[in-house]
Amino acid sequence: MTNTGRTPKPRKPRSLTPAKAGMPPGSLVHVGAVKTDKPHISLIAFDAEGIEEQRFASIEASRAYSPSREQVWLNVYGLQDAEILGEVGRRFGLHPLVLEDILNTHQRPKIEDYGDYLYCVMRVFAYDPQTRTLGSDQLSIVLGEKFVLSFQERPTGTFEPVRERLRAPQAPILKHGVDYLAYALLDAVIDQYFVVVDHLGDDAERLEDDALTRPTPQLLQTIHQVKHDTQALRRAIWPLREVLNGLIRGDTRFFTDETRLYLRDIYDHTIHVIETLDAVRELLSDLMDIYLSAVSNRLNVEVRILTVLTTLFLPATLITGIFGMNFDVMPLLRDPVGFYIALAMMGIVATAMAAIFWRRNWLRL
């Protein structure tokens, strides 16, 4: 299956809930949502001279293939088939606990050194600005002496730029080895974080304008949703900082000194993403105060308008009450134009009060 570089239209995932409780460690059981109809396997074998690409629809189709180039990048889309993971584990000598973690799609970002290879797990995010929905998928990367393995829940297009770089004639990435390829994959994930954070920041700014002009209950719900997405993204990126810091400062033999310089660069990018997320979170927290202040201010304005309108009718009520008293002798009571004089008095007083209120901006929203 060819990756087009575009995030597919999200569909409601089918939940897979096996009875994993009580099973021994290393049991290959998928835990999480099924996000692809069928797993797909792609392989890029490369060296300094070029690459060769293969795609396999099944494990059986891959068994007859033997790469002619020294280094291998194997990517698997779809994790629901434990048999595929088991076969990959046997071919590359992966520990059953690593395969178990790959199949469990609720892992916390981490890195583990198994001696012959490194295992790294993180999350990939995609944000739809139209629907304001945040998609999240687990990504597992295994780095060995001559291979890189990546396992994704579904095609997201995150690694397509890396594939294009590998396909370019005399691509510099081919000369650096698998450790640089692993860095390139991590860098692609961090770049996607920047895209998501930019969308969240744009949404927060638009919500700020709406909170000042059109505070509605729907707006409050949207603020809560964007804030929830921001927190989910931060929870995934914060431990990734420690993962990258461990790769930079560790004594692992899988990354050369030159590649560690590039890892330091994406570490700085991660810090930048976290700082930007913190700024967005603060803005969203302030939006709650702005929303409550705007609602309270609008309520005060409405109460003031109602109070002013009530006050305008008070003179009319007073005059009507006076002329409604049961006295035999009262001014204008027997006068033929007394009724009209009383109406004129009501109108003059109400108009004078309305003019005073208008000059003091008490009648303006």
Disulfide bonds with the S-S distance in Angstrom:
none
